[in-house]
Amino acid sequence: MHDVIILGAGISGLSAAKLLSEMGLDVLVLEARDRVGGRTHTLHDPRFGYTDVGGAYVGPTQNRILRMAKDLGVDTYLVDDSQYCLTEIQGSVRRFVGVIPPIYNPIGLLDLNNAIRTVDKMAAEVPRAAPWKHPSAKQLDSMTAKEFIERMVWAESTKILLDIFIKTVFCVETHEISTLCVLWGIRCGQGIERMSNISGGAQERKFVGGAQTISERLAERIGRERVRLSSPVVRVEQAGDGVTVTSERGETSVGRFAISAVPHAILQMIRFHPPLPARKRQLIQRMPMGSVIKTVTFYDRAFWKERGFSGCSMSDVGPVDFSIDDTKPDGSHPAIMGFIQAGTARRLSLGTLEQRKESVCQHYAKIFKMEEFLNPKDYIEKNWMEETYSGGCYSSIFGPGVLTAFGDALRQPVGRIHFAGTELADEWIGYMDGAVQSGERAAREILLELGKIPVDETFQPEPPPPADVSLNPTESSWLTGALPSVDTLLRFSGIALAAGLAWFFQSKL
Ligand SMILES: Cc1cc2nc3c(=O)[nH]c(=O)nc-3n(C[C@H](O)[C@H](O)[C@H](O)COP(=O)(O)OP(=O)(O)OC[C@H]3O[C@@H](n4cnc5c(N)ncnc54)[C@H](O)[C@@H]3O)c2cc1C
């Protein structure tokens, strides 16, 4: 009998396995795919060296994944955003440096500033570990992000930019996701700017050799013989003082405990005996994955850099909602990474790879105004909606009503089965960092049950990383806080106008 059987060799499952084996426990990891890494997937090919078609970017305050990378000897490199970025809104393309696109209409600018400030403030009030405990949880959870945006913003440009933000971060349309879920995600990601930025934000760095290297090294550290690939788990049975896990191949393994590090969205593929409690069963029917196709387009030269552009862009028309330069740090294999997301991803899934390649290249050629984009050297894409063992990406979202009705069943163990996966994190939920946190938390729950750690060590805050991976904080300027909202401006203008008229008529009497 093993001490712990872990389902899934993504970052969360392997992080759990590492911690448990370091504490002297005997672990077995069962992985459905013929590779480790799950939602991180690095392709290797002489044509382009290596390229990430899954999770890739890390940044400041993602201290758990940065600590893990350092421990495993995986270095990071900076993503280049030193030159101009582009934004396409309502057919108009503008260039800018930094994160906030240029809005030349003063009402639009005030409105965008106020929207970011308001959303960040509301997000900061969401309880990280239990958003359903927010005093206005029911109200926030009954409203879609679309309804919330329509109520809050004045300017069409603000609405479009918030739409792009939600599409890019959650891979869904704004009408599919609850406001509470969006605010929780922003709380866990430390604010809109931190999540949107390249420098100082979540897209600041990539891993040398690709993000899947983290899982490869984790598997080596745990011992390859303890990680069984091509073993989809189909049945988990709890009886007496053990858990029996059966794979599709009919192999059974017995453990004192089990950790499911399989995404909740696809947990229905596994039969549990006794069945999962009613609310857990209902919860896993209500955590759909986002829709995304990640594309990488290679060129002979990084001609966009030669003309002053970083390669980053965002667009409300698409098909690419968001792009970033993906040239290797030594300048080799010039490339642009582009995400096709939400409704556009679903629509373009109906076409062929050749058609998508053509529309991605045409998109770049149009917004960068460079014909060279029409002649790529190579085009790679991964449609995560097609993946049986992910069901979509980057992670699950919660539609209206789900967090308040079922949220507390998320992390609750069921007998000897504990649950991990980035969706269960309370910092950087949906990210690789959240995967590490959830895996280590599930492992500590078992260590607690075995009397190996005290109760107050189950949820551990992460200390700041060593100096060489410590990165700049994102700080808002005083002006951002001081500028009025459009509402305040209109109210103030109304009062000023009324006072002016009163004075005028009084002086005439
Ligand atoms: C296109 C894309 C872009 C992303 N960008 C970023 C980014 O830039 N930065 C970032 O931090 N994150 C990003 N992410 C998200 C990040 O990759 C995930 O948050 C993280 O990898 C999740 O790890 P996990 O262990 O929780 O889940 P997973 O990686 O999904 O691991 C679960 C594992 O369980 C296995 N499994 C499933 N069913 C079974 C079964 N029945 N039996 C056994 N095994 C099973 C799966 O094969 C998988 O290996 C991105 C993801 C995608 C797809």
The ligand as a MOL file (V3000), in Angstrom:
LIG
                    3D

  0  0  0     0  0            999 V3000
M  V30 BEGIN CTAB
M  V30 COUNTS 53 58 0 0 0
M  V30 BEGIN ATOM
M  V30 1 C -2.8610 28.2400 -23.4860 0
M  V30 2 C -2.5940 28.4000 -22.0100 0
M  V30 3 C -1.9490 29.5200 -21.5500 0
M  V30 4 C -1.6990 29.6710 -20.1980 0
M  V30 5 N -0.9460 30.7290 -19.7880 0
M  V30 6 C -0.4860 30.7590 -18.5170 0
M  V30 7 C 0.5330 31.6670 -18.1530 0
M  V30 8 O 1.0450 32.4140 -18.9870 0
M  V30 9 N 0.9470 31.6940 -16.8560 0
M  V30 10 C 0.4240 30.8330 -15.9230 0
M  V30 11 O 0.8630 30.8820 -14.7630 0
M  V30 12 N -0.5150 29.9230 -16.2730 0
M  V30 13 C -0.9610 29.8500 -17.5370 0
M  V30 14 N -1.8460 28.8950 -17.9130 0
M  V30 15 C -2.4820 28.0650 -16.8660 0
M  V30 16 C -1.5160 27.0190 -16.2940 0
M  V30 17 O -0.9590 26.2840 -17.3340 0
M  V30 18 C -2.3090 26.1470 -15.3380 0
M  V30 19 O -2.8430 26.9640 -14.3100 0
M  V30 20 C -1.5070 25.0690 -14.6480 0
M  V30 21 O -0.6220 24.4170 -15.5090 0
M  V30 22 C -2.4890 24.0780 -14.0260 0
M  V30 23 O -1.8150 23.0430 -13.3460 0
M  V30 24 P -2.6680 21.9370 -12.5970 0
M  V30 25 O -1.7200 20.9320 -12.0650 0
M  V30 26 O -3.6020 22.5670 -11.6580 0
M  V30 27 O -3.5960 21.2680 -13.7180 0
M  V30 28 P -3.1910 20.4620 -15.0280 0
M  V30 29 O -1.9620 21.0170 -15.6130 0
M  V30 30 O -4.3940 20.4170 -15.8710 0
M  V30 31 O -2.8530 19.0040 -14.4770 0
M  V30 32 C -3.8380 18.0120 -14.3260 0
M  V30 33 C -3.2710 16.6950 -14.8140 0
M  V30 34 O -4.2390 15.6820 -14.5950 0
M  V30 35 C -4.1920 14.7980 -15.7070 0
M  V30 36 N -5.4590 14.0580 -15.7520 0
M  V30 37 C -6.6620 14.4730 -16.1960 0
M  V30 38 N -7.5730 13.4990 -16.0460 0
M  V30 39 C -6.9350 12.4440 -15.4810 0
M  V30 40 C -7.3270 11.1500 -15.0870 0
M  V30 41 N -8.5700 10.7030 -15.2370 0
M  V30 42 N -6.4010 10.3320 -14.5470 0
M  V30 43 C -5.1320 10.7420 -14.3800 0
M  V30 44 N -4.6880 11.9570 -14.7610 0
M  V30 45 C -5.5870 12.7960 -15.2850 0
M  V30 46 C -3.9760 15.7240 -16.8830 0
M  V30 47 O -3.5010 15.0350 -17.9990 0
M  V30 48 C -2.9740 16.7040 -16.3070 0
M  V30 49 O -1.6510 16.2720 -16.5300 0
M  V30 50 C -2.1320 28.6920 -19.2670 0
M  V30 51 C -2.7750 27.5480 -19.7370 0
M  V30 52 C -2.9850 27.3940 -21.0890 0
M  V30 53 C -3.5800 26.1320 -21.5890 0
M  V30 END ATOM
M  V30 BEGIN BOND
M  V30 1 1 1 2
M  V30 2 1 2 3
M  V30 3 2 2 52
M  V30 4 2 3 4
M  V30 5 1 4 5
M  V30 6 1 4 50
M  V30 7 2 5 6
M  V30 8 1 6 7
M  V30 9 1 6 13
M  V30 10 2 7 8
M  V30 11 1 7 9
M  V30 12 1 9 10
M  V30 13 2 10 11
M  V30 14 1 10 12
M  V30 15 2 12 13
M  V30 16 1 13 14
M  V30 17 1 14 15
M  V30 18 1 14 50
M  V30 19 1 15 16
M  V30 20 1 16 17
M  V30 21 1 16 18
M  V30 22 1 18 19
M  V30 23 1 18 20
M  V30 24 1 20 21
M  V30 25 1 20 22
M  V30 26 1 22 23
M  V30 27 1 23 24
M  V30 28 2 24 25
M  V30 29 1 24 26
M  V30 30 1 24 27
M  V30 31 1 27 28
M  V30 32 2 28 29
M  V30 33 1 28 30
M  V30 34 1 28 31
M  V30 35 1 31 32
M  V30 36 1 32 33
M  V30 37 1 33 34
M  V30 38 1 33 48
M  V30 39 1 34 35
M  V30 40 1 35 36
M  V30 41 1 35 46
M  V30 42 1 36 37
M  V30 43 1 36 45
M  V30 44 2 37 38
M  V30 45 1 38 39
M  V30 46 1 39 40
M  V30 47 2 39 45
M  V30 48 1 40 41
M  V30 49 2 40 42
M  V30 50 1 42 43
M  V30 51 2 43 44
M  V30 52 1 44 45
M  V30 53 1 46 47
M  V30 54 1 46 48
M  V30 55 1 48 49
M  V30 56 2 50 51
M  V30 57 1 51 52
M  V30 58 1 52 53
M  V30 END BOND
M  V30 END CTAB
M  END
